[in-house]
Amino acid sequence: MIQMKYYFLLLIATMFFASALGQISKIYVARDGKFTVYPKHAISYDLIQKISDTEFVARTYDMKDTILMEGTYKDESLSIPNGKFSYYLNKKVDTVLNGISHFETANFVFRVGYYLNGIKTGMWIENWKRGVKRYSFVFKGDKLNGRYRKYDYYYNNYVVEEGNYVDDKKDGEWNMFSFDTLNAPIKTQVFAKNKLIKTVNHMKNLGLPKNFAEEFREVLMPNWERPGIFQVQFVINNEGKIVNPEVLKSYSAEIDKVALAYMSGLEKVTPQIYDGIPLARVYMIEAKPPKDEPKSRAIRFELYHLRNNVPVSELEVGP
């Protein structure tokens, strides 16, 4: 017990001496969140610098010297956060380099926001990965109050959900978005003090013939001699007519020929409808092996809506 008191007093003296001189003090943090003087018992450490009598900058690192947090406190005991705080996350994230997607381990700011006298305030932001926002939300009086937004993982700053909080509770209209509707909501939910009052689905999906997948597979199979990928693009106008089919990725001359003939001969389909208005859209169907059988001659289909020749949503197409 005497030894414990000694180390505690030593810890306090170290903090006081360093901060009084404006230097940086190093404090170890144990698994239970308490300070310790034993590095081998620590899971992280804080570097603390006194800026003034009411401003102490703290940076937290793991035991491999990777930064976890940085922020400003109002008091020397670091109990009153006051100012900007940044929280870091070290994880594997997918990146695209030279057109190829791969994973890399990165340390990035995953959450950033502000405190005022220990109370969360103003805009807070969380990130999917470095520079790509995931959420933004507003605090007032330590509670969510104001606009909330959720962002798409692949298209930075594209809002996929938006609504309003009042004292930590959803209130008013909450809208869900998709690239299909170019910033118009595909679904709206109305809340009152976190209670769902009403749901409105604005979008009615594309309706292909019920047996489309089976028929298209029968057309391709006689000439589908090896595992591969075939892509065909086409337009479904607002009258439900398929126009301008063209091959994006060829499998073979014969497959290209029979696929285009089949698509051109399809009868009318039901176009996507938004709030009662039919929409003309560009689509792509991709034929390829099943996910769990990449070397199989079997065919599965994926249907995408395209915008600027980029797939922006995947739709149902059958088995």
N, C-alpha and C positions, 0 to 999 in steps of 0.2 A: 504493500500500500504506500509506504514511504517513497519507494522507487517510482511508482505511478505519479504521485504528487510532484516529484522532482521533474519528471519529463513534462508534465502538464505546465508547470511553472516555466520550464525552459522554453516550451513552445510559445507561450504568451510573451515571454521576454524577447524571443527572436522576432516575433511579429511586430512588437512595439518598436524595437530598436531599428529594424529595417525600414518600417514605414515612417518613423520619425525622421530618418535621414533622407527620405525620398528614394531609397533604394528598392530593389526587388527582393522579396522574401519568398522562400520556397516551402510550401506546407504539403505534407503527404495526407492523402485521404484514404481511409480504410473502406472495406466493403459495406459497412453499416452507415457510411456517410460522415463519420466522425473523423476529426483530425488525429494523426498519429505521428510519432517521431521515428517509427520503424519502417523503413522503405520496403522491407520484405513482407510487411503486412498490408501494404498499400496497393490499391488498384488504379490510382491516379494521383496526380499532384497539382497544386495550384501555384501559380506565380502571381504574387500580389504586389502592386505598386501604389503607393500613396501619392495622389496628385494634389489633394488639399485635405482639409479637415473633414470635408463632406463628399469626397470623391476618391474611391479606391478601385483601380482597374484590376480585374482578376481574369486570368487565363487558365483553363483546365486542360491538362494533357493526360493521355494514358501512359502506362509505364514504358511504352515504346516511343514516347515523345511525339505522338500524333495529337494534334489539337482537337479538343472536344467541345469547348465552349469559351467564349470571351464576352465580358460584359462589365458594367460599372455598378458599384454599390455605393450607398450613401454612408455606410458605417464600417468601422474597422473589423467588426465581427462578421461581415458579409451576410447580414440578415435582411437588409433592405435593398433590393435591386432598384436601380434608378438610372434609366438611360437605355441605350441600345444593347441588345443581347443577340449574339449569333451562336447557333448550335450546329455542330458539324457531325457528319455521318460518314463512316468509311464502309463502302459496300461495292459489290460488283454491279456495274451499270452497262447497258448496251450502248455502243457508239457506232457511228458509220464512218469508215475511212476508205477513201477511194471507191465508194459505192458498195463496200462490203461491210455487213454488220458483224460486230464482234463484241466481246465483253472485256472490260478492264476494271480493275479495282481503283476507286477514286475516293478521295476525301473532299467533301464539298459542304457548303452551308445548306442544310436541309430545312432550317427554320430560323427566321429572324424577326424581331419585333422589339417593342419598347415597354419599359416600366416607368411609372411615376410614383415615387414613394412606396414602392412595393406592390403597386397595382398595375396589372396589364392595361395598356392603353393604346389607342391608335391602330394602324394597319399592321397586321402580322402576315407573313408569307412563308409557305412551305414549298419545297422544291422536289420534283421527281428525281432530278440529277442536276449537275452543275449548270446553272443558267436556264433551266426549264422548270417553270412554275407548276406546282401541283394544286395548291389552294391559296386563296387570299381571304382574310376575314378581319373584322374590325372589333376591337374591344373598347368598352366604355364602362368604367367602374368595375373592372375585373370580370365583366360578363360580355358575351358576344352580343353586340348591338350594331346593326348596320349590314352592309352588303357582304354576302358570301359568294365566292366563285370557285368552281373546280375547273381545272384546265386539262386539255388533252395531253397524253404522254408524248406523242410523236410530233404534234403540231404546236409549237410553243405559242403561248398566249391565246390559243383558241379555247373559248369558254364552252364547256360541255354541260355545266349546271350552274344556275344562278338563283339566288333568293335573298331573303332578308331575315335577320334575327332581331328579336326584342327580348332582352334579358335572358339569353341562352335558349330561347324558344323560337322555332320557325314561325313566321307570321307573313301572311299575304301570299302573293303568287311566287311559286318556285318553278322555273322553266328548265327543261332538259333540251339540249341541242345536238345536232348531228350535221356533218358536212353535206348530207343530202339536201338540207333545207337552207343552206347558205345563211346561217345565223338566225333563221326563224325557228322557234321552238317546235320540237316534235311531240312534246308532252308538257302539259301544265298542271301543277298541283296547287291547290289553294289550302293554306293552313290558317288556323286561329289558335294562338297560344300552344303550338306544337301539335294540335289535333288536325288530322287531315279532313277537310270538308268536301273537297271535290277534285276529281281528276278528269282532264280533257286530253284525249289522244288526237293530235292533229294529223298524223300521218297514217295512211293506209298503204301497206306495202304492195310491191309489184306482185301480180298474180299470173304466174306461168301456168300452162296446161298441167293438170294433175299428174299425168304420166310423162311429163317432159324428160326427166332424167333417164327413165327406162328406155324411151324411144331413142334419145340421142346416143345412149350407150350402145344400143343395137345397131345404129348407123355406123358408129366408129369401130366396133369390135372386129369385124371381118378384116380390117386393114391395120389393126393395132397390134403390131408384131413384136414389140419390145417395150419395156418401161420407158416412159418419156413424158414430155409436157407439150400440150397444145393450147393455144389461146386464140379465141375469136372475139372480136369487138363488134358491137352493133348498137343501133339507136332504137329505142321504143318511143315513138312520138305520143303526143297527148291523145291520139285516137286509138292507141294500143296497137299500132302497126309496127312491125319490125322492118327497119330500113338500113341500108348501107352496111351490111355485114362485111367484115374484112378480117383476114388472118393477121394477128399480131405476132404469134410465134408458131412457126410451121413445125409439124411433126413429120409429114411426108406429103408429096404432091397429091396422092389419092385421098388421104385424110382431109387435106385442105379442101379438095373438090367436093366430097360428100358432105362435109360439115357446112360449107357455105350454101350448098343446095338445100340442105335440111332447114337451116335458119331462114333462108329466103322463102321457103314454102310454108312456114308456120302461119297458122291463122291468127286472128287478133288475140291479144292478151290484155289483161287489165293493167293499165299503167299505174305508177304510184300516184296517189291522190293526197293533196294537202288541203285541209279544210274545204273539201268538196271540189277542188280544182285539179284536173289531171295534169301531170307534169311530164314533159319530154326529158328523157335521160339517156346518157351513154352508159352502156354496160359492157362487162367482159366476163366470159365464161372460160375458166381454166380447167382442162382435163389433165389428170395426173394420177399416179398410183396412190393407193391408200397410205395414210400416215404411218401405220405400223407394218406396211409391206412395201418398202420403197423399190424392191426389185420385182414386184408382181406385175403381170399384164392386166390386172384388174384396173378399172377406171373409177375414179371419184371426181365429182365436179364441185367447183367453187364459183359462185356468182358474185361479182363486185360491181358496185356503182363507181364510175370513173369521173374524175373532174381534172381537166388539164392533163389527161392521160395518166393520172395517178389514182390507184385504188383508194377510195376514202371510206368505204363501208362494205361489209360482207353481208350478203342476203341469203335466205334459204333457197335451195335449188332441188332438194330431194335427196334420196339415199345415194 
